[in-house]
Amino acid sequence: MAVGIYLIFNGNCREAVEFYSEVFGSVSDEIMTFGDHPSSDYPLSEEEKKLIMHTSMRISGDLIMFSDAFPGSPVTVGENVSIMVTSKDMEELKAQFHKIKEGGRVEMDLQETFWSKCYGATIDQFGVSWQFNHEE
């Protein structure tokens, strides 16, 4: 199991990643844009398709992940940091998600996505944002 930090931006993720890359001498991993998403359920403009859906880099050995918010979803600075729990043990991941969501607010219930067999996001009872991701 691994725990990482996920930073969410309001359309300027690419700029932030380039800045952090320069500051820390790190190279970002592959950049996935919203245009790379296989679903057509959410029609996006050409500009929105260029926004970053996910990328990451190691800073001082720790994995930091980055994303722009989904187009049309506002970002409030201070609420744009999420803790990402990644595990190969799906049952453990599900148990942790169901415990931490109690008294909180589920943003995306556990479900299969195109990148994971099991992913979910929730805000816990203390206002902390969590993401849970199964990794094979």
Secondary structure, DSSP 8 states (H G I E B T S, - for coil): -EEEEEEEESS-HHHHHHHHHHHHT------EEGGG-S--SS---HHHHTSEEEEEEEETTEEEEEEE--TT----TTS-EEEEEEES-HHHHHHHHHHHTTTSEEEEEEE--SS-SSEEEEE-TTS-EEEEEE--
